[in-house]
Amino acid sequence: MAFKDTNIVERMGALSLIIMGEGIIGMTESVSFMFKTSSEISSSTIGLMIAVVLVVYAVWMLYFDHTDKVDDAGARINTEKPWCQLWAFLHFPLHVAILLTLEGSARLVLWWNANEAFNFLSYHFGAYYPIVDNGSQLVRSIQNQLGYIVDRYPFLDEEIHTADFQSNLTQLGKLGAFNGTSDNDFNAFSIIGLMQDNFFAAICEQLGIEYNQPPQVNSSTVSDSQALDSQALDLADTKVSAISQVFYDWLVIFLVAAGWLLLLLALARYVGHQNMPIAKSADGIKRHLKIAGKRPFAWVALALQCFIGVGLAFVSLIAKWKDSDAFWNFVTSPWIIPTVLLAFCLGKAILHQHSKSLC
């Protein structure tokens, strides 16, 4: 069965375009959450937004380059042979790969924004800890920093006035002298970490990040205040770990989906261009012979695109080393999305010179 005299190519192209549009919608939602959360958007975040849009454009170029000529939609797909059925079926995993790649890019922009928030909170909570002598001085320093925090994240003003946060400040104020090794130092570090983690979790929830919520501490069942504080610390740490796990998972999904996207597009290009009919005119035959001479170069181009796709997928293996400096430096850098963008652009550049050699 062939698809001759049908518009299957145009329909598949339209469906692919709709899925790419879903990626733009997902990015728009992420941007909306970021503007609702923070009063200031960094230049690196804006750069990542632009990178996501360019990823969508790169996917568009890679897909329609294998189906359309400049003024002839679908002209590069041979609908006269049964191979076209396989080409159509390849769109099921291809569309899943496109959707996961674009959704992953939107999620990773949120991760970068959350990572900036974590660094911002770490600085403003811990900047003055080494230079204060006791708990009361530390409380005054933190209260001074809260103004900067609220200026950037206005919704945290409600969190500051909660009973739990004020109780933590009170506990800090009761601590005695710091000498770097005393119990007071340890308790101060723990309480500051608790407040910071609670703020970070609140920011992530405001960003629309969904994660597995751990069970809340029931204060009525805990009689010892130290045990209650310990449970609160464990709860905050569990929240941060759950949030981090969400983005570790999306990092793997994003890289694997982007790699499979390149692989599936290479396969779709090969299948869709099989046994293209030879023009019967003299000029057509001459052109066909010229094209046939380019086929070995096209094989090299397709092989290189597959190699890039496999390489992207294998980059996700870095998640196996979560505790390594290399993994942490990569995850907390703004280079995750640009890495995929560069891979897509390289794949497009490789095929550019030989885009007509199989059709």
NUGU-902520 format. One line per field, with one value per residue (C-alpha): residue in three letters; x, y, z. Coordinates in steps of 0.2 Angstrom, whole numbers. Each point is the difference from the previous one (the first is absolute). Layout:
res c(ALA,...)
c1 c(X,...)
c2 c(Y,...)
c3 c(Z,...)
This chain:
res c(MET,ALA,PHE,LYS,ASP,THR,ASN,ILE,VAL,GLU,ARG,MET,GLY,ALA,LEU,SER,LEU,ILE,ILE,MET,GLY,GLU,GLY,ILE,ILE,GLY,MET,THR,GLU,SER,VAL,SER,PHE,MET,PHE,LYS,THR,SER,SER,GLU,ILE,SER,SER,SER,THR,ILE,GLY,LEU,MET,ILE,ALA,VAL,VAL,LEU,VAL,VAL,TYR,ALA,VAL,TRP,MET,LEU,TYR,PHE,ASP,HIS,THR,ASP,LYS,VAL,ASP,ASP,ALA,GLY,ALA,ARG,ILE,ASN,THR,GLU,LYS,PRO,TRP,CYS,GLN,LEU,TRP,ALA,PHE,LEU,HIS,PHE,PRO,LEU,HIS,VAL,ALA,ILE,LEU,LEU,THR,LEU,GLU,GLY,SER,ALA,ARG,LEU,VAL,LEU,TRP,TRP,ASN,ALA,ASN,GLU,ALA,PHE,ASN,PHE,LEU,SER,TYR,HIS,PHE,GLY,ALA,TYR,TYR,PRO,ILE,VAL,ASP,ASN,GLY,SER,GLN,LEU,VAL,ARG,SER,ILE,GLN,ASN,GLN,LEU,GLY,TYR,ILE,VAL,ASP,ARG,TYR,PRO,PHE,LEU,ASP,GLU,GLU,ILE,HIS,THR,ALA,ASP,PHE,GLN,SER,ASN,LEU,THR,GLN,LEU,GLY,LYS,LEU,GLY,ALA,PHE,ASN,GLY,THR,SER,ASP,ASN,ASP,PHE,ASN,ALA,PHE,SER,ILE,ILE,GLY,LEU,MET,GLN,ASP,ASN,PHE,PHE,ALA,ALA,ILE,CYS,GLU,GLN,LEU,GLY,ILE,GLU,TYR,ASN,GLN,PRO,PRO,GLN,VAL,ASN,SER,SER,THR,VAL,SER,ASP,SER,GLN,ALA,LEU,ASP,SER,GLN,ALA,LEU,ASP,LEU,ALA,ASP,THR,LYS,VAL,SER,ALA,ILE,SER,GLN,VAL,PHE,TYR,ASP,TRP,LEU,VAL,ILE,PHE,LEU,VAL,ALA,ALA,GLY,TRP,LEU,LEU,LEU,LEU,LEU,ALA,LEU,ALA,ARG,TYR,VAL,GLY,HIS,GLN,ASN,MET,PRO,ILE,ALA,LYS,SER,ALA,ASP,GLY,ILE,LYS,ARG,HIS,LEU,LYS,ILE,ALA,GLY,LYS,ARG,PRO,PHE,ALA,TRP,VAL,ALA,LEU,ALA,LEU,GLN,CYS,PHE,ILE,GLY,VAL,GLY,LEU,ALA,PHE,VAL,SER,LEU,ILE,ALA,LYS,TRP,LYS,ASP,SER,ASP,ALA,PHE,TRP,ASN,PHE,VAL,THR,SER,PRO,TRP,ILE,ILE,PRO,THR,VAL,LEU,LEU,ALA,PHE,CYS,LEU,GLY,LYS,ALA,ILE,LEU,HIS,GLN,HIS,SER,LYS,SER,LEU,CYS)
c1 c(0,7,-6,0,-12,-3,5,8,16,-9,-11,15,9,-15,-1,19,-2,-14,11,14,-13,-4,19,-2,-16,10,14,-13,-7,17,4,-17,5,17,-7,-13,13,14,1,17,4,19,8,5,-18,-5,14,-7,-18,8,9,-17,-8,15,-1,-18,6,14,-13,-10,14,6,-17,-6,17,-3,-18,-1,9,0,-16,-7,-6,2,10,15,-11,-3,-19,0,9,-6,15,-11,-10,15,4,-17,1,17,-10,-7,17,6,-14,3,18,-4,-13,12,14,-10,-8,17,7,-14,2,19,-2,-10,14,12,-11,-2,19,3,-13,10,16,-8,-7,16,9,-12,-2,18,10,1,1,19,2,-13,4,-16,-18,-8,12,-4,-18,2,11,-13,-14,10,1,-18,-4,11,-8,-18,5,4,-13,-15,-11,13,-6,-14,12,11,-15,-5,2,13,11,-1,3,16,6,-4,10,15,-1,1,17,16,17,7,17,-1,-1,-13,-18,-6,9,-8,-17,2,5,-15,-13,7,-1,-18,-5,9,-7,-18,2,7,-15,-12,8,0,-19,-3,9,-12,12,-9,9,-4,-5,7,-12,-1,6,-14,6,-14,8,18,2,19,4,17,-8,-13,14,9,-15,-3,18,-2,-17,9,15,-13,-9,16,6,-17,1,17,-5,-14,13,13,-14,-4,18,1,-16,5,17,-7,-15,11,12,-14,-8,16,1,-19,2,15,-10,-15,11,7,-17,-10,13,1,-2,-4,-7,12,-6,-2,7,18,2,-8,11,16,-6,-3,17,7,-10,5,18,-3,-8,16,2,-18,3,14,-11,-13,12,7,-17,-3,17,-5,-17,9,12,-14,-9,16,3,-15,11,8,-15,8,13,-11,12,15,6,-2,-19,-3,9,-9,-18,3,7,-11,8,-13,-12,14,9,-16,-2,18,-2,-16,8,15,-12,-8,17,6,-16,-1,13,-8,-18,-5,11,-13,-15)
c2 c(0,17,18,6,14,3,14,-10,9,17,-7,-7,16,10,-12,2,19,-1,-10,13,13,-9,3,19,-1,-10,13,14,-8,-1,18,5,-10,9,17,-4,-6,12,19,-2,-11,-3,2,-18,-5,11,-8,-18,6,5,-17,-9,10,-4,-19,1,8,-13,-14,9,1,-18,-7,10,-1,-18,2,16,9,19,2,-18,-7,-18,-2,-10,-14,-15,-4,-12,-14,-10,7,15,-10,-3,19,4,-12,7,16,-8,-1,15,11,-7,5,17,3,-6,10,16,-3,-5,17,9,-9,2,19,-1,-10,13,14,-11,-3,19,2,-13,10,16,-7,-8,17,10,-13,-4,16,6,-16,0,18,0,-5,-7,-4,17,8,-13,3,19,-4,-12,12,13,-13,-4,17,-5,-17,7,13,-14,-12,10,-15,-6,14,-11,-14,12,4,-18,-8,-12,13,11,-14,-4,18,-1,-16,9,15,-11,-8,5,4,-8,-6,-11,-17,2,-7,18,0,-17,6,16,-9,-12,14,10,-15,-3,17,1,-17,5,16,-10,-13,15,8,-17,-2,18,-5,-14,-14,-16,-12,-14,9,-9,-2,15,0,-2,11,-7,-18,7,5,4,16,-6,-15,12,11,-15,-6,17,0,-17,6,15,-11,-13,14,7,-18,-3,16,-4,-18,7,10,-14,-11,14,2,-18,1,16,-7,-17,7,13,-14,-11,14,2,-19,-2,15,-8,-16,9,9,-17,-9,15,2,-18,-4,17,-1,5,14,-6,16,2,13,-10,-15,11,7,-17,-6,16,-4,-18,5,9,-14,-6,17,0,-17,9,14,-11,-11,16,6,-17,1,17,-7,-15,12,11,-15,-6,17,-5,-13,14,-2,-16,11,11,3,5,17,-2,-4,14,13,-5,-1,17,8,9,-11,-15,7,9,-17,-8,16,-1,-19,4,14,-11,-14,13,7,-18,-4,18,-4,-17,3,-3,-15,-13,7)
c3 c(0,-5,4,-18,-4,19,11,13,0,2,14,9,-2,7,15,3,0,13,11,-2,5,16,4,-2,11,13,0,1,16,7,-3,8,16,0,-1,14,11,-2,-2,-10,-14,-3,-17,1,2,-15,-10,4,-5,-17,-1,2,-14,-11,5,-7,-15,-2,1,-13,-12,3,-3,-15,-8,-3,-7,-10,-14,0,-10,0,17,2,-16,8,7,-12,2,-15,10,15,9,4,12,11,-2,7,14,5,5,15,10,-9,6,18,-2,-6,14,14,-7,0,17,7,-6,9,16,0,-2,16,8,-5,8,16,0,0,14,10,-2,4,16,5,-2,10,14,2,-5,17,10,1,6,15,17,7,-4,3,-12,-13,2,-4,-15,-7,3,-10,-14,0,-8,-15,-1,0,-13,-12,6,6,5,13,11,5,4,11,11,3,18,-6,-7,15,11,-9,2,18,2,-9,11,16,-6,9,-6,-16,-1,-16,9,14,1,-3,-17,-5,5,-9,-16,2,3,-14,-12,5,-3,-17,-5,4,-10,-15,1,0,-15,-9,4,-6,-17,-2,3,5,11,12,16,16,14,12,17,13,15,11,0,4,18,-1,-8,-6,-9,-8,-6,-7,-9,-8,-6,-8,-8,-8,-6,-7,-10,-7,-5,-8,-10,-6,-5,-11,-10,0,-8,-12,-5,-5,-9,-9,-6,-5,-9,-10,-5,-6,-9,-11,-2,-5,-12,-8,-2,-7,-12,-6,-1,-8,-14,-5,-19,-5,-18,-15,-11,-18,-8,-5,12,14,-4,1,16,7,-4,8,16,0,0,16,9,9,7,6,9,9,5,7,9,8,5,8,9,7,6,9,8,7,7,8,8,11,8,10,12,6,9,9,14,-12,-3,-18,1,12,-10,-16,8,9,-16,-14,-13,0,-13,-10,-2,-8,-11,-6,-4,-10,-9,-4,-6,-12,-6,-4,-11,-8,-14,-4,4,-18,-3,5,-9)
